Amino acid sequence: MEKDARPGWIDRLAVRWKVSPPRVLIILLVFACTGFTVMFLKRPVVAWATGEGEPSVWFSVLYYLFILPFYNAILLVYGALFGQFRFFWDFEKRFFGRLLGKKP
């Protein structure tokens, strides 16, 4: 039986990110750890800010605006812990460059 000639999604990410396939898995693990950390921190932060009440729409909008820098800082911390700081530092520079409309 012939093997599919198309590269898998890990290989496509490796090419896109210019890293080896094993590094892709580590990078995805860093994104997962960061997402879970932010998810676990949300409930206590919302409870503290709203006093166990239902958050308003304005609070939700402000939360998502203010969580962005914290998410990115946590991403750099996990990136450093997993030995991928350089990748995530470059990722952050590209991300904020796009966000602020600057050309690389």
Summary of the structure (lengths in Angstrom):
residues: 104
radius of gyration: 17.8
end to end distance: 45.0
largest distance: 61.9
contacts: 237
relative contact order: 0.10
helix: 76%
strand: 0%
